[in-house]
């Protein structure tokens, strides 16, 4: 047996055993609660690397190790807008492997600092659609013992996680909901970057025969909504400006047949919802969580208007501290997205509905 491989898998599994599950947070919205509608966020910011992508990175490493893609000395290369790269840098350091993150220059400085903290190196490109080819080329150029491996989250995210269970995010959600007023959620709302989370949740819901629908909240500029509507995998789009969700091209890990509904979310709505949720929770959340929150509030308003009751779940993807100089800075938002006052009014109306 390969002693290095065995030790690598053991280290990852030991790291998992040291981690508790993430919390499920009920949102204090009395108007909705009185109407029989309960909202919950699964707080993925409490993972060791601070985001939902910690789960994905662990799965990707185990998948690559068990398939023989990664061995002792292999340089890990990933195309990422930040959070996946942070988490993969953590696991690369755990295994003593070099790590290179290929990312747009616009990635938040806080994420770049975290990648460096874990010993990773950042390689920048000018446009989001350049990350794929550059990452593949860098991995092919590696001459160190063990070679290079392009982890390719956008292809392998939907297959690296065991969607039937094994403590995946969907299984955890439903277990934590067991004693709530509406234990089987009417809706689960997520964003899509790779599409791995929506694929895992969608498959699990069907496998367990739950009466739950899946909504993907898609930010302005992303291609996923148009792809879901048309089925045309050759479509492209400008790309999302909400860091962490949305893509300029259709990613292999996004499985459209698992998604019941797509919801298009303007950038200003994502930012306004991020601010409103931060105030509601008393701590800052990131912009992709704002995108999710818009989806939750939209569906809640529709349910209330139709006289329906039930629960709605989504994800708190990462902490807002990563975005203090950007999405949480009023001047930066004004320069980047313009006036958000109309969006703030729309969010306030949804909260009051």
C-alpha positions in Angstrom: 0.0 0.0 0.0 1.1 3.6 -0.6 2.1 4.9 2.9 2.1 8.6 1.8 -1.5 8.2 0.4 -2.7 6.5 3.5 -1.2 9.2 5.7 -2.7 11.9 3.6 -6.2 10.5 3.8 -5.8 9.9 7.5 -4.8 13.6 8.0 -7.9 14.8 6.1 -10.2 12.5 8.0 -8.6 13.5 11.3 -9.1 17.2 10.5 -12.8 16.4 9.8 -13.2 14.6 13.1 -11.8 17.7 14.9 -14.6 19.8 13.4 -18.1 20.1 14.7 -21.0 20.7 12.4 -22.0 24.2 11.4 -25.0 25.9 13.1 -28.5 26.3 11.7 -29.7 29.8 12.6 -33.4 30.8 12.7 -34.0 34.3 11.4 -36.0 36.6 13.7 -38.7 37.8 11.3 -42.0 38.0 13.4 -44.2 39.0 10.4 -43.3 35.8 8.6 -43.2 33.6 11.7 -46.7 34.7 12.6 -47.8 33.8 9.0 -46.4 30.3 9.5 -43.2 30.8 7.5 -39.8 30.1 9.1 -36.5 31.1 7.6 -33.1 29.5 8.5 -29.5 30.0 7.5 -26.9 27.3 7.8 -23.8 29.2 8.9 -20.9 27.9 6.8 -18.6 30.7 7.9 -17.6 28.7 11.0 -15.5 26.2 9.1 -11.8 26.4 9.8 -11.2 28.3 6.5 -14.3 30.5 7.0 -16.6 29.4 4.2 -18.9 26.9 2.6 -16.0 25.9 0.3 -14.2 24.1 3.1 -16.5 21.2 2.5 -15.8 21.2 -1.2 -12.1 21.4 -0.8 -12.0 18.4 1.5 -14.1 16.4 -1.0 -12.0 17.5 -3.9 -8.8 16.4 -2.2 -10.1 13.1 -1.2 -11.5 12.5 -4.7 -8.1 13.4 -6.3 -6.1 11.3 -3.8 -8.3 8.2 -4.2 -8.3 8.5 -8.0 -4.5 8.7 -8.1 -4.4 12.3 -9.4 -2.4 13.6 -6.5 0.6 12.0 -4.9 3.6 13.0 -2.8 5.1 16.2 -4.1 2.2 17.1 -6.5 1.7 20.8 -7.0 -2.0 21.6 -6.7 -3.4 24.3 -9.0 -6.9 25.7 -8.9 -9.0 28.2 -10.7 -10.9 30.2 -8.1 -12.4 33.6 -7.3 -11.1 33.2 -3.7 -12.9 31.0 -1.2 -12.2 27.6 -2.8 -8.6 28.6 -3.1 -8.4 29.6 0.6 -9.8 26.2 1.6 -7.6 24.2 -0.9 -4.5 26.1 0.3 -5.4 24.9 3.9 -5.6 21.3 2.8 -2.5 21.5 0.6 -0.6 22.8 3.6 -2.0 20.0 5.7 -0.6 17.5 3.3 2.7 19.4 2.6 1.9 20.1 -1.0 2.6 23.3 -3.0 -0.5 25.2 -4.0 -1.2 27.8 -6.8 -4.4 29.7 -7.0 -5.3 31.2 -10.4 -7.7 34.1 -9.9 -8.9 37.4 -11.3 -7.1 40.5 -10.2 -10.3 41.8 -8.7 -10.4 39.1 -6.0 -10.7 40.6 -2.5 -7.3 41.4 -0.8 -8.5 39.5 2.3 -8.8 36.3 0.5 -5.4 36.7 -1.2 -3.9 37.3 2.3 -5.5 34.1 3.6 -4.2 32.0 0.7 -0.7 33.3 1.4 -1.2 32.6 5.1 -1.7 28.9 4.3 1.4 28.9 2.1 -0.3 29.2 -1.3 0.8 31.3 -4.2 -1.6 33.5 -6.2 -1.4 33.8 -10.0 -3.5 36.6 -11.4 -5.4 36.9 -14.7 -7.3 39.9 -16.1 -10.6 38.3 -16.8 -12.7 35.6 -15.0 -12.9 33.5 -18.2 -9.1 33.2 -18.4 -8.7 31.2 -15.2 -9.4 27.8 -16.7 -6.8 27.7 -19.4 -4.2 29.4 -17.3 -4.7 26.9 -14.4 -4.5 23.9 -16.8 -1.3 25.3 -18.4 0.4 25.9 -15.0 -0.4 22.4 -13.8 1.0 20.9 -17.1 4.2 23.0 -16.7 5.1 21.7 -13.2 8.3 19.7 -13.3 8.6 19.0 -9.6 8.5 15.4 -8.3 4.8 14.5 -8.3 4.0 16.8 -11.2 1.1 19.2 -11.2 -2.7 18.6 -10.9 -5.4 21.1 -11.9 -8.0 20.4 -9.2 -10.8 21.8 -11.5 -13.6 22.5 -9.0 -15.9 23.5 -11.8 -15.8 20.0 -13.3 -15.5 17.8 -10.2 -17.6 19.6 -7.6 -20.8 17.7 -8.4 -19.1 14.3 -8.4 -16.6 14.6 -5.5 -19.2 14.8 -2.8 -21.3 11.7 -1.8 -24.8 13.1 -2.4 -26.5 10.1 -0.8 -25.3 11.1 2.7 -22.0 10.7 4.5 -22.4 14.0 6.4 -22.9 16.1 3.3 -24.5 19.5 3.6 -27.9 18.3 2.6 -28.0 15.5 5.1 -26.8 17.9 7.9 -29.6 20.4 7.0 -32.4 17.9 7.2 -31.0 16.4 10.5 -30.9 19.8 12.1 -34.4 20.6 11.0 -35.9 17.5 12.5 -37.4 19.3 15.6 -38.5 22.5 13.9 -42.1 23.5 13.3 -41.8 22.6 9.6 -39.0 20.0 9.6 -39.1 19.3 5.8 -38.4 22.6 4.1 -40.7 23.9 1.4 -37.7 25.5 -0.4 -33.9 25.4 -0.2 -32.3 28.5 -1.8 -28.6 28.5 -2.8 -26.3 30.3 -5.2 -24.2 28.5 -7.8 -20.5 29.0 -8.5 -19.5 25.5 -9.5 -23.0 24.1 -9.1 -21.7 21.4 -6.7 -23.9 22.5 -3.7 -27.1 22.7 -5.8 -26.3 19.3 -7.3 -25.7 17.7 -3.9 -28.8 19.2 -2.4 -31.0 18.4 -5.4 -29.9 14.8 -5.6 -30.3 14.3 -1.8 -33.8 15.7 -1.8 -34.9 13.3 -4.5 -33.0 10.3 -3.0 -34.8 10.9 0.3 -38.2 11.6 -1.4 -38.6 14.9 0.4 -41.3 17.4 -0.8 -38.7 20.2 -1.1 -38.1 22.4 -4.0 -34.6 23.9 -4.9 -34.1 27.5 -6.0 -30.8 28.8 -7.3 -30.5 32.6 -6.9 -28.3 33.7 -9.8 -26.6 37.1 -9.7 -26.7 39.6 -12.5 -24.2 38.8 -15.3 -24.2 35.0 -14.6 -24.9 32.5 -17.4 -26.7 29.9 -15.3 -30.2 31.3 -15.4 -30.2 31.5 -19.2 -28.8 28.0 -19.4 -31.4 26.7 -17.1 -34.1 28.3 -19.3 -32.7 27.2 -22.7 -30.5 24.1 -22.1 -27.9 25.6 -24.3 -24.5 24.7 -22.8 -22.6 26.9 -25.3 -24.0 30.1 -23.8 -21.7 32.7 -22.3 -22.3 35.8 -20.2 -20.2 38.8 -19.0 -19.7 37.1 -15.6 -21.0 37.9 -12.1 -19.7 40.8 -10.0 -21.0 39.2 -6.8 -17.9 37.4 -5.6 -18.2 33.6 -5.2 -21.4 33.0 -7.2 -22.4 33.1 -10.9 -20.1 32.2 -13.8 -19.4 33.5 -17.4 -19.7 30.1 -18.9 -21.8 27.0 -18.2 -19.8 24.8 -15.7 -19.9 21.0 -16.0 -20.9 20.7 -12.3 -24.1 22.7 -12.7 -26.9 20.2 -13.3 -29.9 22.2 -14.5 -32.4 19.2 -14.2 -32.0 19.3 -10.4 -33.0 23.0 -10.1 -36.8 23.7 -9.8 -36.4 27.5 -10.1 -33.9 30.1 -11.1 -34.2 33.6 -9.6 -32.3 36.5 -11.3 -30.9 38.9 -8.7 -29.6 42.4 -9.6 -26.3 43.4 -8.1 -27.7 46.2 -6.0 -30.3 43.8 -4.5 -27.6 41.5 -3.4 -25.7 44.3 -1.7 -28.8 45.7 -0.1 -29.9 42.3 1.2 -26.3 41.7 2.5 -26.6 45.0 4.5 -30.1 44.2 5.8 -29.1 40.7 6.9 -26.0 41.9 8.5 -28.1 44.3 10.6 -30.6 41.6 11.4 -27.9 39.2 12.6 -25.7 41.8 14.3 -22.7 40.7 12.3 -21.5 41.1 8.7 -22.1 38.6 6.0 -20.8 38.4 2.5 -22.4 39.4 -0.8 -23.3 35.9 -2.0 -25.2 35.5 1.3 -27.1 38.6 0.3 -28.0 37.0 -3.0 -29.3 34.0 -1.1 -31.3 36.2 1.2 -33.1 37.9 -1.7 -34.1 34.5 -2.9 -35.5 33.6 0.5 -37.4 36.8 1.0 -38.9 36.6 -2.5 -40.2 33.1 -2.0 -41.4 33.9 1.5 -43.5 36.8 0.1 -45.0 34.6 -2.6 -45.8 31.9 0.0 -47.5 34.4 2.3 -49.5 35.9 -0.6 -50.7 32.4 -1.5 -51.5 31.5 2.1 -48.9 28.8 2.3 -46.8 27.8 5.3 -43.5 26.1 5.6 -39.8 26.6 6.1 -37.1 28.1 3.8 -33.5 27.2 4.2 -30.4 28.8 2.7 -26.7 29.3 3.4 -24.6 31.9 5.2 -21.7 31.3 2.8 -18.9 33.3 4.5 -18.2 36.1 6.9 -18.5 39.7 5.8 -15.1 40.6 7.3 -13.5 39.4 4.0 -15.3 42.2 2.2 -14.8 45.2 4.5 -12.9 47.3 1.9 -15.3 46.3 -0.9 -18.9 45.3 -0.6 -19.2 46.7 3.0 -17.6 50.0 2.0 -20.2 52.5 0.8 -17.8 54.5 -1.5 -16.6 51.2 -3.2 -20.2 50.1 -3.7 -21.2 53.5 -5.2 -18.2 53.3 -7.6 -18.9 49.7 -8.5 -22.7 49.4 -8.6 -24.1 53.0 -8.3 -26.9 54.0 -6.0 -28.5 51.2 -4.0 -31.3 53.2 -2.4 -34.0 51.7 -4.6 -32.7 48.2 -3.9 -32.7 49.0 -0.1 -36.4 50.0 -0.4 -37.2 46.7 -2.3 -35.5 44.7 0.5 -37.3 46.7 3.2 -40.6 46.0 1.5 -39.9 42.3 1.3 -39.0 42.3 5.0 -42.2 44.1 5.8 -44.4 42.0 3.5 
